[in-house]
Amino acid sequence: MAPVATRTRPARKMTGEKRKSRPTVAVGSKQCKSLAEDVAFFRAARFRDVEPGKCRAQDRCVAEAEIKAALKKLCKCSS
């Protein structure tokens, strides 16, 4: 049986340049609640007449899930 060759990556040389910092996203709890309420309102308004601040709990729950998914995707892309 012939020996199996392994392929290795050459080591990176440090050139003294710093890595570019990636942008971070920070959303506070008050901002998140406000954003969820806004998203819930506009989402509900597509399907029925709704007054601002009078969205159903289901609409807010869906809006919060959409926001979390978007933030998670954004954090994953910036990593």
N, CA, C and O atoms as a GROMACS GRO file, in nm:
protein
  316
    1MET      N    1   0.083  -0.117   0.000
    1MET     CA    2   0.000   0.000   0.000
    1MET      C    3   0.089   0.124   0.000
    1MET      O    4   0.185   0.133   0.076
    2ALA      N    5   0.056   0.220  -0.085
    2ALA     CA    6   0.135   0.342  -0.098
    2ALA      C    7   0.096   0.440   0.012
    2ALA      O    8  -0.019   0.445   0.053
    3PRO      N    9   0.191   0.518   0.059
    3PRO     CA   10   0.160   0.617   0.161
    3PRO      C   11   0.069   0.726   0.105
    3PRO      O   12   0.080   0.763  -0.012
    4VAL      N   13  -0.020   0.777   0.187
    4VAL     CA   14  -0.114   0.880   0.147
    4VAL      C   15  -0.051   1.016   0.176
    4VAL      O   16  -0.006   1.043   0.287
    5ALA      N   17  -0.049   1.100   0.074
    5ALA     CA   18   0.007   1.234   0.091
    5ALA      C   19  -0.099   1.325   0.153
    5ALA      O   20  -0.216   1.320   0.116
    6THR      N   21  -0.057   1.407   0.244
    6THR     CA   22  -0.148   1.505   0.302
    6THR      C   23  -0.107   1.643   0.254
    6THR      O   24   0.010   1.673   0.233
    7ARG      N   25  -0.205   1.724   0.238
    7ARG     CA   26  -0.180   1.858   0.188
    7ARG      C   27  -0.196   1.957   0.303
    7ARG      O   28  -0.298   1.956   0.371
    8THR      N   29  -0.099   2.038   0.323
    8THR     CA   30  -0.107   2.136   0.432
    8THR      C   31  -0.103   2.276   0.373
    8THR      O   32  -0.046   2.301   0.266
    9ARG      N   33  -0.163   2.365   0.446
    9ARG     CA   34  -0.160   2.505   0.404
    9ARG      C   35  -0.032   2.570   0.453
    9ARG      O   36   0.014   2.542   0.564
   10PRO      N   37   0.026   2.657   0.370
   10PRO     CA   38   0.144   2.729   0.420
   10PRO      C   39   0.102   2.826   0.530
   10PRO      O   40  -0.008   2.881   0.526
   11ALA      N   41   0.187   2.846   0.626
   11ALA     CA   42   0.157   2.936   0.737
   11ALA      C   43   0.150   3.080   0.687
   11ALA      O   44   0.226   3.122   0.601
   12ARG      N   45   0.056   3.154   0.744
   12ARG     CA   46   0.044   3.295   0.707
   12ARG      C   47   0.158   3.374   0.770
   12ARG      O   48   0.196   3.351   0.885
   13LYS      N   49   0.210   3.463   0.694
   13LYS     CA   50   0.316   3.549   0.747
   13LYS      C   51   0.252   3.677   0.800
   13LYS      O   52   0.168   3.737   0.733
   14MET      N   53   0.291   3.716   0.916
   14MET     CA   54   0.240   3.840   0.974
   14MET      C   55   0.315   3.955   0.911
   14MET      O   56   0.437   3.964   0.923
   15THR      N   57   0.245   4.043   0.846
   15THR     CA   58   0.308   4.156   0.778
   15THR      C   59   0.298   4.284   0.859
   15THR      O   60   0.342   4.390   0.813
   16GLY      N   61   0.243   4.275   0.976
   16GLY     CA   62   0.230   4.396   1.057
   16GLY      C   63   0.098   4.467   1.035
   16GLY      O   64   0.067   4.562   1.107
   17GLU      N   65   0.020   4.423   0.936
   17GLU     CA   66  -0.109   4.486   0.911
   17GLU      C   67  -0.213   4.425   1.004
   17GLU      O   68  -0.214   4.304   1.028
   18LYS      N   69  -0.297   4.509   1.055
   18LYS     CA   70  -0.403   4.461   1.143
   18LYS      C   71  -0.522   4.416   1.058
   18LYS      O   72  -0.545   4.466   0.948
   19ARG      N   73  -0.595   4.322   1.112
   19ARG     CA   74  -0.716   4.279   1.045
   19ARG      C   75  -0.818   4.392   1.048
   19ARG      O   76  -0.822   4.471   1.142
   20LYS      N   77  -0.898   4.398   0.945
   20LYS     CA   78  -1.003   4.499   0.943
   20LYS      C   79  -1.111   4.459   1.043
   20LYS      O   80  -1.150   4.343   1.051
   21SER      N   81  -1.156   4.556   1.119
   21SER     CA   82  -1.262   4.525   1.215
   21SER      C   83  -1.395   4.515   1.142
   21SER      O   84  -1.422   4.588   1.047
   22ARG      N   85  -1.477   4.423   1.188
   22ARG     CA   86  -1.608   4.403   1.127
   22ARG      C   87  -1.710   4.483   1.205
   22ARG      O   88  -1.699   4.497   1.326
   23PRO      N   89  -1.810   4.534   1.135
   23PRO     CA   90  -1.912   4.611   1.206
   23PRO      C   91  -1.994   4.520   1.298
   23PRO      O   92  -2.017   4.403   1.267
   24THR      N   93  -2.037   4.575   1.408
   24THR     CA   94  -2.120   4.499   1.500
   24THR      C   95  -2.258   4.563   1.507
   24THR      O   96  -2.274   4.682   1.480
   25VAL      N   97  -2.354   4.483   1.542
   25VAL     CA   98  -2.491   4.531   1.555
   25VAL      C   99  -2.534   4.512   1.699
   25VAL      O  100  -2.528   4.402   1.753
   26ALA      N  101  -2.577   4.620   1.760
   26ALA     CA  102  -2.625   4.613   1.897
   26ALA      C  103  -2.764   4.675   1.902
   26ALA      O  104  -2.784   4.791   1.864
   27VAL      N  105  -2.860   4.597   1.949
   27VAL     CA  106  -2.997   4.645   1.960
   27VAL      C  107  -3.039   4.630   2.105
   27VAL      O  108  -3.039   4.520   2.160
   28GLY      N  109  -3.074   4.742   2.165
   28GLY     CA  110  -3.118   4.740   2.304
   28GLY      C  111  -3.259   4.685   2.318
   28GLY      O  112  -3.330   4.671   2.219
   29SER      N  113  -3.299   4.655   2.439
   29SER     CA  114  -3.432   4.595   2.460
   29SER      C  115  -3.544   4.692   2.425
   29SER      O  116  -3.646   4.651   2.369
   30LYS      N  117  -3.526   4.820   2.458
   30LYS     CA  118  -3.629   4.919   2.422
   30LYS      C  119  -3.638   4.935   2.271
   30LYS      O  120  -3.747   4.944   2.215
   31GLN      N  121  -3.523   4.938   2.205
   31GLN     CA  122  -3.521   4.949   2.059
   31GLN      C  123  -3.585   4.827   1.995
   31GLN      O  124  -3.659   4.839   1.897
   32CYS      N  125  -3.556   4.710   2.049
   32CYS     CA  126  -3.610   4.586   1.995
   32CYS      C  127  -3.762   4.583   2.008
   32CYS      O  128  -3.832   4.543   1.915
   33LYS      N  129  -3.815   4.625   2.123
   33LYS     CA  130  -3.960   4.628   2.143
   33LYS      C  131  -4.026   4.727   2.049
   33LYS      O  132  -4.131   4.699   1.991
   34SER      N  133  -3.965   4.843   2.033
   34SER     CA  134  -4.019   4.944   1.943
   34SER      C  135  -4.016   4.896   1.798
   34SER      O  136  -4.112   4.914   1.724
   35LEU      N  137  -3.906   4.836   1.761
   35LEU     CA  138  -3.893   4.784   1.625
   35LEU      C  139  -3.995   4.673   1.600
   35LEU      O  140  -4.057   4.668   1.494
   36ALA      N  141  -4.012   4.584   1.698
   36ALA     CA  142  -4.109   4.476   1.684
   36ALA      C  143  -4.251   4.530   1.669
   36ALA      O  144  -4.329   4.478   1.590
   37GLU      N  145  -4.284   4.633   1.744
   37GLU     CA  146  -4.417   4.694   1.734
   37GLU      C  147  -4.438   4.756   1.596
   37GLU      O  148  -4.545   4.743   1.538
   38ASP      N  149  -4.336   4.825   1.545
   38ASP     CA  150  -4.345   4.885   1.412
   38ASP      C  151  -4.360   4.780   1.304
   38ASP      O  152  -4.444   4.793   1.214
   39VAL      N  153  -4.279   4.676   1.312
   39VAL     CA  154  -4.285   4.568   1.212
   39VAL      C  155  -4.422   4.500   1.219
   39VAL      O  156  -4.482   4.471   1.116
   40ALA      N  157  -4.470   4.475   1.340
   40ALA     CA  158  -4.600   4.410   1.356
   40ALA      C  159  -4.711   4.494   1.296
   40ALA      O  160  -4.801   4.442   1.230
   41PHE      N  161  -4.705   4.625   1.318
   41PHE     CA  162  -4.808   4.714   1.263
   41PHE      C  163  -4.808   4.711   1.111
   41PHE      O  164  -4.914   4.695   1.049
   42PHE      N  165  -4.690   4.727   1.050
   42PHE     CA  166  -4.686   4.731   0.904
   42PHE      C  167  -4.720   4.596   0.842
   42PHE      O  168  -4.779   4.589   0.734
   43ARG      N  169  -4.683   4.488   0.911
   43ARG     CA  170  -4.716   4.355   0.861
   43ARG      C  171  -4.868   4.333   0.870
   43ARG      O  172  -4.928   4.282   0.775
   44ALA      N  173  -4.929   4.370   0.982
   44ALA     CA  174  -5.073   4.352   0.999
   44ALA      C  175  -5.152   4.442   0.905
   44ALA      O  176  -5.258   4.405   0.857
   45ALA      N  177  -5.099   4.562   0.878
   45ALA     CA  178  -5.168   4.656   0.790
   45ALA      C  179  -5.179   4.605   0.648
   45ALA      O  180  -5.267   4.648   0.573
   46ARG      N  181  -5.090   4.513   0.610
   46ARG     CA  182  -5.101   4.455   0.475
   46ARG      C  183  -5.226   4.369   0.461
   46ARG      O  184  -5.280   4.356   0.351
   47PHE      N  185  -5.273   4.311   0.572
   47PHE     CA  186  -5.383   4.215   0.566
   47PHE      C  187  -5.516   4.269   0.616
   47PHE      O  188  -5.621   4.220   0.576
   48ARG      N  189  -5.514   4.370   0.703
   48ARG     CA  190  -5.638   4.422   0.760
   48ARG      C  191  -5.615   4.563   0.813
   48ARG      O  192  -5.502   4.609   0.827
   49ASP      N  193  -5.726   4.630   0.843
   49ASP     CA  194  -5.717   4.762   0.904
   49ASP      C  195  -5.677   4.747   1.050
   49ASP      O  196  -5.737   4.670   1.125
   50VAL      N  197  -5.575   4.820   1.088
   50VAL     CA  198  -5.527   4.814   1.227
   50VAL      C  199  -5.479   4.952   1.267
   50VAL      O  200  -5.422   5.026   1.187
   51GLU      N  201  -5.503   4.985   1.393
   51GLU     CA  202  -5.457   5.114   1.445
   51GLU      C  203  -5.318   5.096   1.506
   51GLU      O  204  -5.287   4.990   1.560
   52PRO      N  205  -5.235   5.199   1.499
   52PRO     CA  206  -5.102   5.189   1.560
   52PRO      C  207  -5.112   5.158   1.709
   52PRO      O  208  -5.191   5.219   1.781
   53GLY      N  209  -5.031   5.063   1.755
   53GLY     CA  210  -5.031   5.025   1.894
   53GLY      C  211  -5.137   4.923   1.931
   53GLY      O  212  -5.143   4.880   2.047
   54LYS      N  213  -5.220   4.882   1.836
   54LYS     CA  214  -5.327   4.786   1.866
   54LYS      C  215  -5.308   4.657   1.786
   54LYS      O  216  -5.405   4.600   1.735
   55CYS      N  217  -5.185   4.612   1.775
   55CYS     CA  218  -5.156   4.487   1.703
   55CYS      C  219  -5.182   4.368   1.793
   55CYS      O  220  -5.172   4.377   1.915
   56ARG      N  221  -5.214   4.256   1.731
   56ARG     CA  222  -5.236   4.133   1.807
   56ARG      C  223  -5.102   4.081   1.858
   56ARG      O  224  -4.996   4.113   1.804
   57ALA      N  225  -5.109   3.999   1.961
   57ALA     CA  226  -4.988   3.938   2.017
   57ALA      C  227  -4.922   3.847   1.914
   57ALA      O  228  -4.800   3.837   1.909
   58GLN      N  229  -5.003   3.781   1.832
   58GLN     CA  230  -4.950   3.694   1.727
   58GLN      C  231  -4.866   3.774   1.627
   58GLN      O  232  -4.761   3.728   1.583
   59ASP      N  233  -4.913   3.894   1.592
   59ASP     CA  234  -4.838   3.979   1.499
   59ASP      C  235  -4.704   4.020   1.559
   59ASP      O  236  -4.602   4.020   1.489
   60ARG      N  237  -4.704   4.054   1.689
   60ARG     CA  238  -4.579   4.092   1.755
   60ARG      C  239  -4.483   3.974   1.764
   60ARG      O  240  -4.362   3.991   1.747
   61CYS      N  241  -4.536   3.856   1.789
   61CYS     CA  242  -4.452   3.737   1.801
   61CYS      C  243  -4.384   3.706   1.667
   61CYS      O  244  -4.265   3.674   1.662
   62VAL      N  245  -4.460   3.715   1.558
   62VAL     CA  246  -4.404   3.691   1.425
   62VAL      C  247  -4.299   3.797   1.392
   62VAL      O  248  -4.195   3.767   1.335
   63ALA      N  249  -4.328   3.921   1.428
   63ALA     CA  250  -4.234   4.030   1.402
   63ALA      C  251  -4.103   4.010   1.478
   63ALA      O  252  -3.995   4.030   1.424
   64GLU      N  253  -4.113   3.969   1.605
   64GLU     CA  254  -3.993   3.945   1.686
   64GLU      C  255  -3.910   3.831   1.627
   64GLU      O  256  -3.787   3.837   1.626
   65ALA      N  257  -3.977   3.728   1.577
   65ALA     CA  258  -3.905   3.616   1.515
   65ALA      C  259  -3.833   3.660   1.388
   65ALA      O  260  -3.721   3.617   1.363
   66GLU      N  261  -3.898   3.745   1.308
   66GLU     CA  262  -3.835   3.796   1.186
   66GLU      C  263  -3.713   3.882   1.219
   66GLU      O  264  -3.611   3.874   1.151
   67ILE      N  265  -3.724   3.962   1.323
   67ILE     CA  266  -3.613   4.049   1.363
   67ILE      C  267  -3.496   3.965   1.412
   67ILE      O  268  -3.381   3.991   1.375
   68LYS      N  269  -3.524   3.865   1.495
   68LYS     CA  270  -3.417   3.778   1.545
   68LYS      C  271  -3.348   3.705   1.431
   68LYS      O  272  -3.225   3.692   1.431
   69ALA      N  273  -3.426   3.657   1.334
   69ALA     CA  274  -3.367   3.586   1.220
   69ALA      C  275  -3.280   3.680   1.138
   69ALA      O  276  -3.173   3.640   1.092
   70ALA      N  277  -3.325   3.803   1.118
   70ALA     CA  278  -3.247   3.899   1.040
   70ALA      C  279  -3.116   3.935   1.112
   70ALA      O  280  -3.011   3.945   1.048
   71LEU      N  281  -3.123   3.955   1.243
   71LEU     CA  282  -3.002   3.987   1.319
   71LEU      C  283  -2.906   3.869   1.321
   71LEU      O  284  -2.785   3.887   1.312
   72LYS      N  285  -2.960   3.749   1.333
   72LYS     CA  286  -2.875   3.629   1.334
   72LYS      C  287  -2.804   3.614   1.200
   72LYS      O  288  -2.686   3.581   1.194
   73LYS      N  289  -2.879   3.639   1.093
   73LYS     CA  290  -2.819   3.629   0.958
   73LYS      C  291  -2.712   3.736   0.940
   73LYS      O  292  -2.607   3.710   0.882
   74LEU      N  293  -2.738   3.855   0.989
   74LEU     CA  294  -2.643   3.963   0.977
   74LEU      C  295  -2.515   3.933   1.054
   74LEU      O  296  -2.405   3.958   1.005
   75CYS      N  297  -2.530   3.878   1.174
   75CYS     CA  298  -2.413   3.844   1.254
   75CYS      C  299  -2.334   3.731   1.190
   75CYS      O  300  -2.211   3.729   1.197
   76LYS      N  301  -2.404   3.636   1.128
   76LYS     CA  302  -2.339   3.524   1.064
   76LYS      C  303  -2.259   3.572   0.942
   76LYS      O  304  -2.148   3.525   0.917
   77CYS      N  305  -2.316   3.666   0.867
   77CYS     CA  306  -2.250   3.716   0.747
   77CYS      C  307  -2.126   3.799   0.782
   77CYS      O  308  -2.028   3.798   0.707
   78SER      N  309  -2.130   3.870   0.893
   78SER     CA  310  -2.018   3.956   0.927
   78SER      C  311  -1.904   3.879   0.994
   78SER      O  312  -1.795   3.933   1.012
   79SER      N  313  -1.928   3.756   1.031
   79SER     CA  314  -1.823   3.675   1.096
   79SER      C  315  -1.723   3.624   0.998
   79SER      O  316  -1.628   3.555   1.037
   0.00000   0.00000   0.00000
